[in-house]
């Protein structure tokens, strides 16, 4: 029996001597591959695309009825409200700081318009484009910075009336 016990102990010891290093080696290999594998593979660079936000900037408050003289000086456009959607807080602040320059630019734009130009949808769209370009120029949002400037113009012309 002593021989049998020695064989069982010898066989068990042999299994332990083979299995323990094998398990340790497999565990170490898996850990190394997982740890070094994540460090050796190049990480994808995350590119953050900043999409402009829509911020409202009010130039002419609704109900203030600001008037602008039209070409020839015989008619005026009565503006009930004029607001902008801007893409940055900096642009909204610039509109507030440059109110006088913007109003001057608006006066010049309206002085170049005739009543017939403001009676059509195409004429109003052209006016909005001109106002947008002028405000972006006055506030300094031109060229590459234009995407952070005025995005849209909302204009409500209450009436066009003669001054006579």
BELQUI-V527899 format. One record per backbone hydrogen bond with DSSP energy under -1.0 kcal/mol. CO is the residue of the C=O (numbers start at 1). NH is the residue of the N-H. E is the energy in kcal/mol with one decimal. If there is no record, write none. Layout:
# BELQUI-V527899
CO_NH_E / CO_NH_E
This chain:
# BELQUI-V527899
1_5_-2.8 / 2_6_-2.1 / 3_7_-2.2 / 4_8_-2.5 / 5_9_-3.0 / 6_10_-2.9 / 7_11_-2.9 / 8_12_-3.1 / 9_13_-3.1 / 10_14_-2.1 / 11_15_-2.5 / 12_16_-2.6 / 13_17_-2.7 / 14_18_-1.7 / 15_19_-3.6 / 16_20_-2.1 / 18_22_-1.5 / 19_23_-3.0 / 20_24_-2.5 / 21_25_-2.7 / 22_26_-2.6 / 23_27_-2.7 / 24_28_-2.6 / 25_29_-2.3 / 26_30_-2.6 / 27_31_-2.5 / 28_32_-2.4 / 29_33_-2.8 / 30_34_-2.5 / 31_35_-2.6 / 32_36_-3.0 / 33_37_-1.8 / 34_38_-1.1 / 35_39_-1.1 / 36_40_-2.8 / 37_41_-1.5 / 55_86_-3.4 / 57_84_-3.1 / 60_82_-1.9 / 61_64_-1.7 / 66_79_-3.8 / 68_77_-3.0 / 70_73_-2.2 / 74_163_-3.1 / 75_70_-3.0 / 76_161_-2.1 / 77_68_-2.1 / 78_158_-2.6 / 78_159_-1.2 / 79_66_-2.0 / 81_156_-2.5 / 82_59_-2.5 / 82_60_-2.0 / 83_154_-3.1 / 84_57_-2.8 / 85_151_-3.8 / 85_152_-1.6 / 86_55_-2.8 / 88_92_-1.8 / 89_93_-2.6 / 90_94_-2.2 / 91_95_-2.3 / 92_96_-1.8 / 93_97_-2.2 / 94_98_-2.1 / 98_102_-2.4 / 99_103_-2.6 / 100_104_-2.2 / 101_105_-2.2 / 102_106_-2.6 / 103_107_-2.2 / 104_108_-2.0 / 105_109_-2.2 / 106_110_-2.9 / 107_111_-2.2 / 109_112_-1.0 / 110_113_-1.7 / 113_71_-3.2 / 114_118_-1.1 / 120_124_-2.0 / 121_125_-2.4 / 122_126_-2.2 / 123_127_-2.1 / 124_128_-2.4 / 125_129_-2.2 / 126_130_-2.4 / 127_131_-2.5 / 128_132_-2.7 / 129_133_-2.5 / 130_134_-2.3 / 131_135_-2.8 / 132_136_-2.4 / 133_137_-2.0 / 134_138_-2.7 / 135_139_-2.5 / 136_141_-2.2 / 140_142_-1.2 / 142_145_-1.5 / 143_146_-1.2 / 145_148_-2.1 / 146_149_-1.6 / 149_87_-1.9 / 152_85_-2.3 / 154_83_-2.6 / 156_80_-2.7 / 156_81_-1.1 / 159_78_-3.6 / 161_76_-2.9
